[in-house]
Amino acid sequence: QVQLVESGGGLVQAGGSLRLSCAASGRTFSMRAMGWFRQVPGKEREFVASIGWNGGTTYYADSVKGRFTISRDNGERAVYLQMNSLKPEDTAVYYCGIQSFGPSRPSRVASDFGSWGQGTQVTVSS
């Protein structure tokens, strides 16, 4: 069973940057794709970015493409989300999840991921 812990969120002005981290425990981490999703109250969890088990394949939501970068370090059992040029509409709780099957190409569907962490709040002020 993999356990995930997100960190790095906070309050930032529009145009600023944050780097989110997701620390994982468990032996299956290095063989599974990982994903970042976000959620605001009253809405479904929304895909942000995902990365294959070896980091070779990445996908991004259109809304963050060119501003966010997902990466992973299997030796450190961690996945990261570098967020630049932040906008107020990026405000949400950000979650990382591990793909439930693998190794395979990363998915963009929340139901394909599990072992969600507690999330980290990102607030972007205008």
Solvent accessible surface area in square Angstrom, and as a share of the most:
residue,aa,sasa,rsa
1,Q,190,0.85
2,V,11,0.06
3,Q,127,0.56
4,L,10,0.05
5,V,87,0.50
6,E,4,0.02
7,S,58,0.38
8,G,38,0.36
9,G,29,0.28
10,G,29,0.28
11,L,134,0.67
12,V,25,0.14
13,Q,137,0.61
14,A,50,0.39
15,G,56,0.54
16,G,21,0.21
17,S,58,0.37
18,L,34,0.17
19,R,128,0.47
20,L,0,0.00
21,S,32,0.21
22,C,0,0.00
23,A,57,0.44
24,A,12,0.09
25,S,52,0.34
26,G,26,0.25
27,R,220,0.80
28,T,59,0.34
29,F,0,0.00
30,S,39,0.25
31,M,86,0.38
32,R,56,0.20
33,A,0,0.00
34,M,0,0.00
35,G,0,0.00
36,W,0,0.00
37,F,1,0.00
38,R,15,0.06
39,Q,53,0.24
40,V,50,0.29
41,P,134,0.84
42,G,90,0.86
43,K,137,0.58
44,E,154,0.69
45,R,68,0.25
46,E,78,0.35
47,F,27,0.11
48,V,1,0.00
49,A,0,0.00
50,S,0,0.00
51,I,5,0.03
52,G,3,0.03
53,W,96,0.34
54,N,95,0.49
55,G,30,0.29
56,G,66,0.63
57,T,37,0.21
58,T,54,0.31
59,Y,40,0.15
60,Y,45,0.17
61,A,18,0.14
62,D,123,0.64
63,S,61,0.39
64,V,1,0.00
65,K,119,0.50
66,G,80,0.77
67,R,32,0.12
68,F,6,0.02
69,T,74,0.43
70,I,6,0.03
71,S,47,0.30
72,R,32,0.12
73,D,56,0.29
74,N,51,0.26
75,G,74,0.71
76,E,119,0.53
77,R,93,0.34
78,A,8,0.07
79,V,0,0.00
80,Y,37,0.14
81,L,0,0.00
82,Q,58,0.26
83,M,0,0.00
84,N,60,0.31
85,S,60,0.38
86,L,2,0.01
87,K,84,0.36
88,P,54,0.34
89,E,121,0.54
90,D,0,0.00
91,T,42,0.25
92,A,3,0.02
93,V,38,0.22
94,Y,0,0.00
95,Y,35,0.13
96,C,0,0.00
97,G,0,0.00
98,I,8,0.04
99,Q,0,0.00
100,S,67,0.43
101,F,98,0.41
102,G,37,0.35
103,P,71,0.45
104,S,43,0.28
105,R,163,0.59
106,P,8,0.05
107,S,17,0.11
108,R,126,0.46
109,V,84,0.48
110,A,30,0.23
111,S,98,0.63
112,D,38,0.20
113,F,10,0.04
114,G,18,0.18
115,S,38,0.25
116,W,77,0.27
117,G,13,0.12
118,Q,116,0.51
119,G,10,0.10
120,T,16,0.09
121,Q,90,0.40
122,V,0,0.00
123,T,46,0.27
124,V,7,0.04
125,S,42,0.27
126,S,132,0.85
